[in-house]
Structures are given as structure tokens and as C-alpha cells.
Amino acid sequence: MRRKQIGLYIHIPFCKQKCSYCDFCSYANKESFIKRYIQCVLKEIIEVGNNNKIDFENGKDDLFLVKTIYIGGGTPSLIDSKYIVQIIEDIKLNFEIDEKAEITIEVNPGTVTLEKLEDYKRAGINRLSIGLQSTHEHLLKEIGRIHTYLDFLDTFRFAREAGFENINVDLMIGIPNQTLEEVKDSIEEIVSMEPEHISVYSLILEENTPLFKKVEEGLELPNEDLERKMYWAVKQTLEQNNYIHYEISNFAKKGYESKHNLDCWNQKEYIGFGIAAHSYTNGIRYSNIENLEQYIKNYEEDKTEENLVFHEKQDMEAMQKEYMLLGLRKIDGVSIQEFKIKFVANPVFLYHDKLEKLVNEELVEIDGDQIKLTNKGLDLANIVWEEFI
């Protein structure tokens, strides 16, 4: 029996409080919708699972084999754990799950208990991503986080007690009023706790967020030179402590790289459930609508097709360019051989002019089978990616 390997993403859009920098599709003070929303997500899971089985029986498609599941938000750990358990159970009932599937849930300190984590573990979740951002209280307040560093320490301890052996910690650099010493202090604190994975993201200032308005009114961000020093200080410390830098913002102990994210960067297929969740199958990109109330209403009134938003049907050229763009996020870059196998074309010839320019500018290097960012390219990655948009 054929199997099409795929990842699943489930979006939980509820938050206790919206962070001042957040531009994601998430909502505070809408807890009254949680039960109805989860019921709709479960319907969507069953519907997609059934359609896949029907297609397979009719010889129209491969039957999905789920390699990764990622529950993100929002704040998935805000809602009652019984809903998370039900989501996992319904996925298992309606999809074929790989026995070694990576199943991740995002949790925020201040919204999670030992009991919740134990429920997640029993349900089969085997990876946690904890949103810390900083070990310094004044910086957490600056970006509107609801938790304290002590809350994070409790969450991390609970996670180990519950039996989690694959934990990611999110950190942020480029926060207003953040110093280089504070970044170094945060990364050393986290390294001492030995999580299996650490993600370090630069703050992106999004329009229409409270933080954007504050910056317009005079709040200062670290300048670009300081932000780059923060990045390289983090990279140096993590590599000295045996974390592998495998993607521009991600570091992991050997064997603990995020399978879900790697599959996305390798242009593998995935299906999203819930509002604003994106999907990519058969070269088609589509998503669900972002309006919470309308999403629920459409399911309750049996108008599920009105929840879908079509984005693009890729032709070969678009697919090849995207493969390059995504692959150049990885530290190892794009394998020339793997590109040839996927597209029956040599990227060195296909993108000769672009690559020659980038190599001459010392942003990209071709090292044996790999096309990858240089150290200078890590700092100027946006310039590289723009060549493949």
C-alpha cells in the first residue's frame, strides 16, 4: 500500500493576553469560543481524513502517512488539556500515524501545569516548545509576556517530571532596551538547563501591533550592528556547548532537530487545521480563513467550503525557486544532487547568473554538493532569499 508522507499542523488561536509584538492570528478574551472551535477543528480532521481514504480507495491519491504533528498558536497550553487529548485521538483515528512520529505542542509559562503536561505525554505528544523569549523580567514586560522567568523554570521542571525528553526553548534577540550582556546571560542560563533544542529569533517589528506604535513614538530598538552581535554571541555559545546550528534561527543537540520544521524547509507536504492554518499538497497552497466566528459559523451551518482560501497552484519554475529559498534557510543549504532528483535539473546551471552574483558578493558558497549561505550571508539572508522570490 502506498504512503504519502505528510505533516499536520493544528492552530489553537486563544491567548490569555496578546503580546505587544504579535501579528499572528490569535485572540485574547475569547475563551467562550473554545469548546465550539475545538468541535469544528475535530470535524475538519475527520472530514479531511475521510476524504483522503475515499480518494485512496478510488485510486486518486496516496494514503497519508503522518510523520509529524505540530500544535501551535496562539497558546495551545491555555485551553483545557482534554481538548488537546481529543485532537490527538481523532487524528489517530482518521490518519495513519508513523510509529516514530514527532508530535509537538507549544506551551507558554503561566498557562501550563504538571497535570496538563502529563495529559499531553499520555496522549502521545513527545516534544514541547516553550516560549520563554528572555530570562530578564523587564524585557518580558517590554514585549507583553504574561509570565516570569520563575514561571518558566517551573514549566521546564514540570516537563522533565512528566517525562519529556525533547524540549525546545524559544529566545528572542533585538528586544527594546535589551543589551548584549543580557542576551549572553539568557543563553548561558538556558544552556545550563540542557534543553535538546533552542530557537533564537530576531524580533520582527510588524505594523499594526502595539510595539510598532511604541517604536513610532520613540521607543528604541537595538541597532542592526548590536542585533548582529547578539546573534553571533548566541551562535558561538551554543556551538561551544555542542548544539548544532542547522537552520538560520535553530540549534539542536545531535538527533533533536525539529522534524516538522525541516520537512517544511525541504518543501514536504503538510495540512493545516483551524483558522489561518496553511496547507501545501500537490503543489497547491491554500489556507483557512482567519475570522474565528466565521470559521465556526461555516462549520455549524455546513458551509465548510467557505472556510478555504486558495493561494496558488505552483508551476515548475515557482516550485524550484521556492525550494531554493527554503533550502537556503538551512545551514547545510541546498543539496545539488537532491535538487536534481526532485526536478531533473541542475540548480547551478538553472540559476547560474543569480548564484554567480551571490558568490561574488560572498553571500553564498558552493561547497561540493552544497549551495549554502556564508557567514556574511547569514547576516544578509534576506538579500539572498530575494533572488528566488
Legacy VTK file of the C-alpha trace (Angstrom):
# vtk DataFile Version 3.0
C-alpha trace
ASCII
DATASET POLYDATA
POINTS 389 float
0.000 0.000 0.000
1.366 3.403 -0.978
2.007 6.076 1.604
2.384 9.824 1.037
4.415 11.273 3.922
2.851 14.415 5.351
2.894 16.747 8.356
-0.142 18.065 10.200
-0.486 21.484 11.846
-3.309 22.396 14.264
-3.844 26.061 15.114
-5.112 26.994 18.577
-5.723 30.773 18.369
-6.536 31.565 22.002
-4.259 33.608 24.281
-4.530 34.901 27.817
-3.030 38.183 26.604
-1.776 39.215 23.180
1.964 40.010 23.157
2.807 43.527 22.031
4.874 42.300 19.037
2.482 39.568 17.888
0.978 39.696 14.414
-0.166 36.051 14.380
-3.806 35.071 14.102
-4.605 34.857 17.809
-7.165 36.272 20.203
-7.341 37.230 23.864
-10.617 37.265 25.813
-12.417 34.832 23.504
-12.362 31.795 25.780
-16.135 31.467 25.372
-15.500 30.167 21.834
-13.044 27.427 22.808
-15.460 24.486 23.014
-17.228 25.302 19.735
-13.924 25.976 17.977
-12.435 22.642 19.025
-15.583 20.853 17.844
-15.096 22.461 14.421
-11.398 21.517 14.280
-12.331 17.924 15.090
-14.903 17.961 12.274
-12.234 19.260 9.919
-9.811 16.497 10.956
-12.468 13.822 10.379
-13.543 15.362 7.064
-10.023 15.550 5.620
-9.177 12.075 6.914
-12.305 10.587 5.326
-11.735 12.364 2.014
-8.200 11.006 1.883
-9.401 7.438 2.453
-12.071 7.798 -0.239
-9.512 9.172 -2.715
-7.187 6.264 -1.963
-9.924 3.680 -2.472
-10.723 5.282 -5.836
-7.078 5.238 -6.854
-6.864 9.037 -6.892
-4.174 9.590 -4.326
-1.665 8.068 -1.930
-2.892 7.400 1.575
-1.274 9.833 4.003
1.321 8.644 6.474
1.657 11.329 9.147
5.319 11.886 10.023
4.906 14.983 12.217
2.153 16.773 14.118
2.554 20.333 15.380
0.052 22.086 17.648
0.733 25.828 17.629
-0.954 29.125 18.291
-1.849 31.299 19.966
-1.262 29.492 23.213
-2.299 25.818 22.964
-1.497 25.279 26.649
-4.136 27.861 27.638
-7.060 25.573 26.820
-8.124 22.541 28.858
-5.847 19.572 28.135
-8.895 17.397 27.386
-9.268 19.267 24.089
-5.643 18.598 23.118
-6.087 14.930 24.009
-9.232 14.756 21.852
-7.415 16.333 18.891
-4.615 13.755 19.095
-7.092 10.888 19.498
-9.133 11.977 16.474
-6.005 12.350 14.339
-5.011 8.797 15.287
-8.488 7.544 14.386
-8.567 9.256 10.989
-4.961 9.127 9.776
-2.178 6.583 9.629
0.484 7.788 12.084
4.128 6.800 11.755
5.213 4.927 14.868
8.154 7.337 15.218
6.114 10.480 14.519
7.310 13.699 16.131
4.355 15.300 17.931
4.981 18.841 19.224
2.897 21.274 21.239
3.735 24.896 22.014
3.352 25.854 25.666
3.728 29.171 27.438
4.839 29.511 31.061
1.992 30.703 33.236
-0.582 28.594 31.365
0.672 25.068 31.968
0.628 22.699 34.944
2.244 19.350 35.660
-1.164 17.723 35.200
-1.577 19.228 31.718
1.875 18.072 30.701
1.165 14.558 31.969
-2.040 14.525 29.903
-0.081 15.594 26.812
2.500 12.855 27.389
-0.133 10.146 27.796
-1.802 11.301 24.571
1.429 10.673 22.671
2.909 14.184 22.473
6.683 13.744 22.644
8.087 17.230 22.061
7.487 20.558 23.812
8.290 24.050 22.590
8.368 26.518 25.483
8.007 30.230 24.711
10.451 31.882 27.100
11.924 34.781 24.990
14.148 36.152 27.788
15.306 35.359 31.314
15.005 39.059 32.243
11.729 40.260 33.738
11.874 43.830 32.418
12.301 42.531 28.861
9.374 40.136 29.222
7.223 43.065 30.322
8.541 45.166 27.431
7.075 42.724 24.894
3.888 41.960 26.798
4.623 38.429 28.011
2.409 37.305 30.895
4.947 35.038 32.586
8.021 35.491 34.753
11.317 33.665 34.500
10.335 31.696 37.608
7.196 30.555 35.773
9.428 29.239 33.007
11.658 27.397 35.495
8.561 25.716 36.939
7.337 24.790 33.454
10.690 23.294 32.479
10.871 21.303 35.711
7.299 20.050 35.267
8.137 18.998 31.704
11.053 16.867 32.851
8.939 15.398 35.669
6.251 14.486 33.143
8.862 12.584 31.141
9.553 14.903 28.209
12.987 14.230 26.727
12.716 16.565 23.751
12.238 20.200 24.752
12.748 23.372 22.738
13.156 26.789 24.337
12.399 29.955 22.351
14.584 33.017 22.907
14.349 36.435 21.271
17.005 38.987 20.414
16.602 42.593 19.316
14.071 43.429 22.062
13.755 47.125 23.017
16.267 48.050 25.742
17.960 44.628 25.505
21.736 44.607 25.977
24.357 42.228 24.623
25.161 41.143 28.180
21.522 40.271 28.815
21.473 38.081 25.711
24.656 36.320 26.797
23.224 35.874 30.278
19.972 34.388 28.927
21.659 31.926 26.608
24.066 30.754 29.313
21.185 30.270 31.745
19.255 28.164 29.228
22.281 26.120 28.159
22.846 25.195 31.808
19.401 23.550 31.801
20.327 21.392 28.797
17.206 21.550 26.622
17.502 19.449 23.484
16.697 22.342 21.145
16.968 26.140 21.271
15.381 28.582 18.802
16.714 32.138 18.711
14.610 34.613 16.751
15.254 38.243 15.970
12.326 40.479 16.868
10.399 41.414 13.734
8.530 44.681 14.079
5.114 44.198 12.487
2.801 47.036 11.563
-0.480 47.344 13.467
0.998 45.931 16.672
1.267 47.842 19.970
5.063 47.532 19.876
5.199 49.081 16.397
3.259 52.057 17.717
5.619 52.414 20.695
8.639 52.432 18.399
6.982 55.089 16.232
6.520 57.124 19.417
10.218 56.887 20.303
10.916 53.503 21.915
14.338 52.423 20.644
15.260 49.004 19.304
18.866 47.750 19.368
20.565 48.916 16.184
21.398 46.433 13.438
25.047 46.157 14.435
24.154 45.317 18.039
21.473 42.838 16.979
24.040 41.011 14.806
26.481 40.903 17.722
23.710 39.308 19.779
23.153 36.686 17.077
26.817 35.750 16.795
27.262 35.642 20.564
24.366 33.187 20.776
25.741 31.097 17.903
29.207 30.920 19.466
27.927 29.935 22.916
25.587 27.261 21.588
28.142 25.695 19.270
30.695 25.634 22.105
28.118 23.646 24.089
27.565 21.054 21.336
24.395 22.471 19.823
24.318 22.036 16.047
23.360 25.168 14.120
21.157 23.559 11.457
18.849 26.406 10.376
19.316 30.151 10.480
17.437 30.521 13.818
17.605 26.970 15.190
20.102 24.929 17.186
19.801 21.355 18.411
21.701 18.599 20.104
22.530 15.837 17.628
19.383 13.962 16.595
16.973 16.548 18.037
16.499 18.799 15.001
12.824 19.714 14.528
11.496 17.193 12.003
8.344 19.216 11.368
10.215 22.396 10.514
12.868 20.572 8.496
10.138 19.000 6.387
8.707 22.457 5.690
12.167 23.782 4.696
12.595 20.719 2.478
9.299 21.554 0.734
7.482 18.477 2.045
3.692 18.475 2.130
1.539 19.403 5.118
-2.104 20.002 6.024
-3.314 22.646 8.467
-6.434 22.574 10.638
-8.160 25.532 12.292
-8.326 29.215 11.434
-5.460 30.699 9.399
-3.795 27.273 9.136
-1.947 26.808 5.846
-1.667 23.651 3.751
0.594 22.559 0.899
-0.285 19.492 -1.159
0.312 18.584 -4.814
1.936 21.971 -5.443
-1.168 23.824 -4.222
-1.066 26.300 -1.346
-4.264 27.109 0.480
-5.393 28.102 3.960
-8.412 28.527 6.176
-9.981 31.931 6.754
-8.723 33.987 9.716
-12.076 35.024 11.161
-12.776 32.917 14.256
-16.532 33.454 14.425
-16.998 32.916 10.670
-14.944 29.711 10.711
-17.173 28.314 13.451
-20.364 29.515 11.772
-19.412 27.901 8.468
-18.921 24.539 10.151
-22.100 24.811 12.186
-24.083 25.723 9.043
-22.414 23.036 6.910
-20.673 25.571 4.665
-17.167 24.254 5.192
-16.044 25.073 1.660
-16.362 28.776 2.553
-13.533 28.375 5.060
-10.958 27.672 2.342
-8.773 30.319 0.718
-6.802 29.332 -2.402
-3.347 30.933 -2.681
-1.506 29.394 -5.611
-1.004 26.410 -7.866
2.732 26.273 -8.407
4.252 25.641 -11.796
7.666 24.001 -12.015
9.554 27.305 -12.007
7.780 28.533 -8.866
8.375 25.215 -7.120
12.085 25.252 -7.975
12.584 28.826 -6.762
10.752 28.110 -3.527
12.865 25.000 -2.973
15.975 27.165 -3.222
14.574 29.867 -0.941
13.506 27.390 1.739
16.663 25.313 1.431
18.899 28.326 1.912
17.417 28.751 5.385
19.299 25.603 6.374
22.944 25.897 7.378
23.820 22.963 5.101
21.908 24.705 2.329
20.596 23.034 -0.819
21.922 19.683 -2.000
22.625 19.869 -5.742
22.040 16.118 -6.044
18.691 16.255 -4.227
17.599 19.162 -6.427
18.478 17.077 -9.497
16.480 14.114 -8.211
13.420 16.231 -7.431
13.402 18.451 -10.519
15.635 16.672 -13.089
17.656 19.882 -13.391
20.960 21.209 -12.065
20.455 24.332 -9.891
23.999 25.527 -10.644
23.080 25.785 -14.325
19.478 26.800 -13.768
20.447 29.724 -11.521
23.898 30.397 -12.916
23.568 34.196 -13.034
21.963 34.505 -9.600
24.470 32.176 -7.946
27.445 33.816 -9.667
26.287 37.187 -8.338
25.730 35.855 -4.804
29.075 34.035 -4.771
30.880 37.158 -5.992
29.183 39.133 -3.195
30.389 36.457 -0.730
26.826 35.742 0.399
26.680 32.168 -0.885
29.273 29.448 -1.439
29.162 26.225 -3.443
30.926 23.579 -1.394
30.941 20.203 -3.114
27.301 19.119 -3.346
26.000 22.015 -1.221
24.860 25.542 -2.104
24.770 27.406 1.207
24.981 30.751 2.970
28.359 32.100 4.009
28.807 33.769 7.393
28.193 37.081 5.643
25.124 35.512 4.042
23.752 34.611 7.475
23.705 38.318 8.299
22.228 39.307 4.938
19.987 36.303 4.284
17.059 38.425 3.125
19.130 39.662 0.189
19.859 36.054 -0.791
16.241 34.905 -0.483
15.007 37.846 -2.568
16.841 36.390 -5.565
14.444 33.425 -5.511
11.145 35.219 -4.944
LINES 1 390
389 0 1 2 3 4 5 6 7 8 9 10 11 12 13 14 15 16 17 18 19 20 21 22 23 24 25 26 27 28 29 30 31 32 33 34 35 36 37 38 39 40 41 42 43 44 45 46 47 48 49 50 51 52 53 54 55 56 57 58 59 60 61 62 63 64 65 66 67 68 69 70 71 72 73 74 75 76 77 78 79 80 81 82 83 84 85 86 87 88 89 90 91 92 93 94 95 96 97 98 99 100 101 102 103 104 105 106 107 108 109 110 111 112 113 114 115 116 117 118 119 120 121 122 123 124 125 126 127 128 129 130 131 132 133 134 135 136 137 138 139 140 141 142 143 144 145 146 147 148 149 150 151 152 153 154 155 156 157 158 159 160 161 162 163 164 165 166 167 168 169 170 171 172 173 174 175 176 177 178 179 180 181 182 183 184 185 186 187 188 189 190 191 192 193 194 195 196 197 198 199 200 201 202 203 204 205 206 207 208 209 210 211 212 213 214 215 216 217 218 219 220 221 222 223 224 225 226 227 228 229 230 231 232 233 234 235 236 237 238 239 240 241 242 243 244 245 246 247 248 249 250 251 252 253 254 255 256 257 258 259 260 261 262 263 264 265 266 267 268 269 270 271 272 273 274 275 276 277 278 279 280 281 282 283 284 285 286 287 288 289 290 291 292 293 294 295 296 297 298 299 300 301 302 303 304 305 306 307 308 309 310 311 312 313 314 315 316 317 318 319 320 321 322 323 324 325 326 327 328 329 330 331 332 333 334 335 336 337 338 339 340 341 342 343 344 345 346 347 348 349 350 351 352 353 354 355 356 357 358 359 360 361 362 363 364 365 366 367 368 369 370 371 372 373 374 375 376 377 378 379 380 381 382 383 384 385 386 387 388
